[in-house]
């Protein structure tokens, strides 16, 4: 039982990491698009 709970928590941690990684790259794309729209081009 304990092993199953540990495995479930590990899976949830991985899914959270994937989700936050996607949100982070999505936010970077939005930010880059806004900068391009304003004509500000710097990395």
Gaussian input, Z-matrix of N, CA and C with variables (Angstrom, degrees):
# hf/3-21g

backbone

0 1
 N
 C     1     B1
 C     2     B2     1     A1
 N     3     B3     2     A2     1     D1
 C     4     B4     3     A3     2     D2
 C     5     B5     4     A4     3     D3
 N     6     B6     5     A5     4     D4
 C     7     B7     6     A6     5     D5
 C     8     B8     7     A7     6     D6
 N     9     B9     8     A8     7     D7
 C    10    B10     9     A9     8     D8
 C    11    B11    10    A10     9     D9
 N    12    B12    11    A11    10    D10
 C    13    B13    12    A12    11    D11
 C    14    B14    13    A13    12    D12
 N    15    B15    14    A14    13    D13
 C    16    B16    15    A15    14    D14
 C    17    B17    16    A16    15    D15
 N    18    B18    17    A17    16    D16
 C    19    B19    18    A18    17    D17
 C    20    B20    19    A19    18    D18
 N    21    B21    20    A20    19    D19
 C    22    B22    21    A21    20    D20
 C    23    B23    22    A22    21    D21
 N    24    B24    23    A23    22    D22
 C    25    B25    24    A24    23    D23
 C    26    B26    25    A25    24    D24
 N    27    B27    26    A26    25    D25
 C    28    B28    27    A27    26    D26
 C    29    B29    28    A28    27    D27
 N    30    B30    29    A29    28    D28
 C    31    B31    30    A30    29    D29
 C    32    B32    31    A31    30    D30
 N    33    B33    32    A32    31    D31
 C    34    B34    33    A33    32    D32
 C    35    B35    34    A34    33    D33
 N    36    B36    35    A35    34    D34
 C    37    B37    36    A36    35    D35
 C    38    B38    37    A37    36    D36
 N    39    B39    38    A38    37    D37
 C    40    B40    39    A39    38    D38
 C    41    B41    40    A40    39    D39
 N    42    B42    41    A41    40    D40
 C    43    B43    42    A42    41    D41
 C    44    B44    43    A43    42    D42
 N    45    B45    44    A44    43    D43
 C    46    B46    45    A45    44    D44
 C    47    B47    46    A46    45    D45
 N    48    B48    47    A47    46    D46
 C    49    B49    48    A48    47    D47
 C    50    B50    49    A49    48    D48
 N    51    B51    50    A50    49    D49
 C    52    B52    51    A51    50    D50
 C    53    B53    52    A52    51    D51
 N    54    B54    53    A53    52    D52
 C    55    B55    54    A54    53    D53
 C    56    B56    55    A55    54    D54
 N    57    B57    56    A56    55    D55
 C    58    B58    57    A57    56    D56
 C    59    B59    58    A58    57    D57
 N    60    B60    59    A59    58    D58
 C    61    B61    60    A60    59    D59
 C    62    B62    61    A61    60    D60
 N    63    B63    62    A62    61    D61
 C    64    B64    63    A63    62    D62
 C    65    B65    64    A64    63    D63
 N    66    B66    65    A65    64    D64
 C    67    B67    66    A66    65    D65
 C    68    B68    67    A67    66    D66
 N    69    B69    68    A68    67    D67
 C    70    B70    69    A69    68    D68
 C    71    B71    70    A70    69    D69
 N    72    B72    71    A71    70    D70
 C    73    B73    72    A72    71    D71
 C    74    B74    73    A73    72    D72
 N    75    B75    74    A74    73    D73
 C    76    B76    75    A75    74    D74
 C    77    B77    76    A76    75    D75
 N    78    B78    77    A77    76    D76
 C    79    B79    78    A78    77    D77
 C    80    B80    79    A79    78    D78
 N    81    B81    80    A80    79    D79
 C    82    B82    81    A81    80    D80
 C    83    B83    82    A82    81    D81
 N    84    B84    83    A83    82    D82
 C    85    B85    84    A84    83    D83
 C    86    B86    85    A85    84    D84
 N    87    B87    86    A86    85    D85
 C    88    B88    87    A87    86    D86
 C    89    B89    88    A88    87    D87
 N    90    B90    89    A89    88    D88
 C    91    B91    90    A90    89    D89
 C    92    B92    91    A91    90    D90
 N    93    B93    92    A92    91    D91
 C    94    B94    93    A93    92    D92
 C    95    B95    94    A94    93    D93
 N    96    B96    95    A95    94    D94
 C    97    B97    96    A96    95    D95
 C    98    B98    97    A97    96    D96
 N    99    B99    98    A98    97    D97
 C   100   B100    99    A99    98    D98
 C   101   B101   100   A100    99    D99
 N   102   B102   101   A101   100   D100
 C   103   B103   102   A102   101   D101
 C   104   B104   103   A103   102   D102
 N   105   B105   104   A104   103   D103
 C   106   B106   105   A105   104   D104
 C   107   B107   106   A106   105   D105
 N   108   B108   107   A107   106   D106
 C   109   B109   108   A108   107   D107
 C   110   B110   109   A109   108   D108
 N   111   B111   110   A110   109   D109
 C   112   B112   111   A111   110   D110
 C   113   B113   112   A112   111   D111
 N   114   B114   113   A113   112   D112
 C   115   B115   114   A114   113   D113
 C   116   B116   115   A115   114   D114
 N   117   B117   116   A116   115   D115
 C   118   B118   117   A117   116   D116
 C   119   B119   118   A118   117   D117
 N   120   B120   119   A119   118   D118
 C   121   B121   120   A120   119   D119
 C   122   B122   121   A121   120   D120
 N   123   B123   122   A122   121   D121
 C   124   B124   123   A123   122   D122
 C   125   B125   124   A124   123   D123
 N   126   B126   125   A125   124   D124
 C   127   B127   126   A126   125   D125
 C   128   B128   127   A127   126   D126

   B1=1.4630
   B2=1.5338
   B3=1.3194
   B4=1.4609
   B5=1.5365
   B6=1.3246
   B7=1.4654
   B8=1.5301
   B9=1.3366
   B10=1.4641
   B11=1.5269
   B12=1.3215
   B13=1.4685
   B14=1.5235
   B15=1.3251
   B16=1.4639
   B17=1.5257
   B18=1.3297
   B19=1.4657
   B20=1.5259
   B21=1.3294
   B22=1.4641
   B23=1.5229
   B24=1.3267
   B25=1.4629
   B26=1.5237
   B27=1.3360
   B28=1.4624
   B29=1.5297
   B30=1.3255
   B31=1.4600
   B32=1.5227
   B33=1.3270
   B34=1.4595
   B35=1.5313
   B36=1.3294
   B37=1.4648
   B38=1.5228
   B39=1.3334
   B40=1.4642
   B41=1.5263
   B42=1.3261
   B43=1.4669
   B44=1.5247
   B45=1.3217
   B46=1.4691
   B47=1.5242
   B48=1.3293
   B49=1.4602
   B50=1.5257
   B51=1.3315
   B52=1.4652
   B53=1.5226
   B54=1.3304
   B55=1.4589
   B56=1.5284
   B57=1.3303
   B58=1.4597
   B59=1.5234
   B60=1.3267
   B61=1.4608
   B62=1.5179
   B63=1.3256
   B64=1.4657
   B65=1.5152
   B66=1.3313
   B67=1.4635
   B68=1.5228
   B69=1.3348
   B70=1.4563
   B71=1.5244
   B72=1.3417
   B73=1.4569
   B74=1.5269
   B75=1.3305
   B76=1.4647
   B77=1.5249
   B78=1.3348
   B79=1.4642
   B80=1.5207
   B81=1.3258
   B82=1.4649
   B83=1.5211
   B84=1.3387
   B85=1.4660
   B86=1.5208
   B87=1.3263
   B88=1.4654
   B89=1.5311
   B90=1.3189
   B91=1.4556
   B92=1.5298
   B93=1.3213
   B94=1.4653
   B95=1.5230
   B96=1.3150
   B97=1.4676
   B98=1.5241
   B99=1.3193
   B100=1.4663
   B101=1.5232
   B102=1.3296
   B103=1.4644
   B104=1.5159
   B105=1.3423
   B106=1.4616
   B107=1.5194
   B108=1.3194
   B109=1.4613
   B110=1.5245
   B111=1.3327
   B112=1.4662
   B113=1.5249
   B114=1.3273
   B115=1.4506
   B116=1.5123
   B117=1.3318
   B118=1.4642
   B119=1.5204
   B120=1.3137
   B121=1.4633
   B122=1.5185
   B123=1.3182
   B124=1.4556
   B125=1.5108
   B126=1.3183
   B127=1.4643
   B128=1.5071
   A1=110.63
   A2=115.40
   A3=119.12
   A4=110.88
   A5=115.69
   A6=119.80
   A7=110.46
   A8=115.77
   A9=119.29
   A10=110.50
   A11=116.61
   A12=120.22
   A13=110.97
   A14=116.61
   A15=120.29
   A16=110.19
   A17=116.38
   A18=120.33
   A19=110.44
   A20=116.55
   A21=120.27
   A22=110.41
   A23=117.29
   A24=120.56
   A25=110.60
   A26=115.56
   A27=119.80
   A28=110.04
   A29=116.38
   A30=120.67
   A31=110.65
   A32=116.59
   A33=120.28
   A34=111.22
   A35=116.53
   A36=120.04
   A37=110.43
   A38=116.38
   A39=120.48
   A40=110.43
   A41=116.36
   A42=119.83
   A43=111.19
   A44=116.77
   A45=120.52
   A46=110.65
   A47=116.35
   A48=120.77
   A49=110.63
   A50=116.17
   A51=120.31
   A52=110.01
   A53=116.04
   A54=121.03
   A55=110.94
   A56=117.31
   A57=119.38
   A58=110.43
   A59=117.44
   A60=120.73
   A61=111.37
   A62=116.22
   A63=120.37
   A64=110.82
   A65=116.46
   A66=119.76
   A67=110.16
   A68=116.44
   A69=120.75
   A70=110.75
   A71=117.83
   A72=119.69
   A73=110.74
   A74=117.17
   A75=121.13
   A76=109.82
   A77=117.09
   A78=121.54
   A79=110.79
   A80=117.45
   A81=120.36
   A82=110.50
   A83=117.04
   A84=119.91
   A85=110.50
   A86=117.25
   A87=121.47
   A88=109.62
   A89=115.95
   A90=121.60
   A91=110.80
   A92=117.29
   A93=121.30
   A94=110.48
   A95=116.89
   A96=121.24
   A97=110.51
   A98=116.62
   A99=120.34
   A100=110.86
   A101=117.11
   A102=120.09
   A103=110.70
   A104=117.12
   A105=120.64
   A106=110.77
   A107=117.02
   A108=120.84
   A109=110.79
   A110=116.71
   A111=120.76
   A112=111.54
   A113=116.86
   A114=120.78
   A115=112.82
   A116=117.02
   A117=120.50
   A118=107.11
   A119=116.83
   A120=119.80
   A121=110.65
   A122=115.62
   A123=120.66
   A124=108.49
   A125=115.84
   A126=120.27
   A127=109.72
   D1=-45.04
   D2=-178.32
   D3=-65.52
   D4=-38.74
   D5=179.57
   D6=-63.63
   D7=-38.69
   D8=179.62
   D9=-64.77
   D10=-42.84
   D11=178.79
   D12=-63.73
   D13=-40.10
   D14=178.67
   D15=-63.96
   D16=-42.50
   D17=179.51
   D18=-64.33
   D19=-40.06
   D20=179.29
   D21=-64.69
   D22=-42.49
   D23=179.36
   D24=-63.53
   D25=-40.36
   D26=179.44
   D27=-62.94
   D28=-43.09
   D29=178.49
   D30=-61.82
   D31=-44.35
   D32=179.34
   D33=-62.44
   D34=-39.17
   D35=177.93
   D36=-62.36
   D37=-42.02
   D38=179.06
   D39=-64.29
   D40=-44.89
   D41=179.51
   D42=-63.20
   D43=-39.76
   D44=176.79
   D45=-61.71
   D46=-42.44
   D47=-179.55
   D48=-63.75
   D49=-42.55
   D50=178.08
   D51=-62.69
   D52=-45.76
   D53=-178.73
   D54=-61.43
   D55=-47.22
   D56=-178.50
   D57=-68.11
   D58=-31.92
   D59=175.90
   D60=-64.91
   D61=-41.72
   D62=177.20
   D63=-64.32
   D64=-44.42
   D65=-179.95
   D66=-62.17
   D67=-39.40
   D68=-179.21
   D69=-63.35
   D70=-47.09
   D71=-179.34
   D72=-68.69
   D73=-33.20
   D74=176.81
   D75=-64.05
   D76=-44.24
   D77=178.47
   D78=-62.97
   D79=-37.94
   D80=178.62
   D81=-65.77
   D82=-39.04
   D83=177.97
   D84=-63.51
   D85=-44.06
   D86=178.79
   D87=-60.45
   D88=-46.39
   D89=-179.08
   D90=-61.02
   D91=-43.64
   D92=179.36
   D93=-64.90
   D94=-39.70
   D95=179.12
   D96=-63.90
   D97=-42.40
   D98=178.78
   D99=-63.24
   D100=-42.72
   D101=179.71
   D102=-63.19
   D103=-42.05
   D104=179.20
   D105=-64.87
   D106=-38.38
   D107=-179.95
   D108=-64.42
   D109=-32.24
   D110=179.48
   D111=-84.95
   D112=-6.99
   D113=-179.55
   D114=79.93
   D115=16.61
   D116=177.70
   D117=-96.79
   D118=112.33
   D119=-177.04
   D120=-116.39
   D121=91.80
   D122=171.47
   D123=-144.37
   D124=148.81
   D125=-176.75
   D126=-96.64

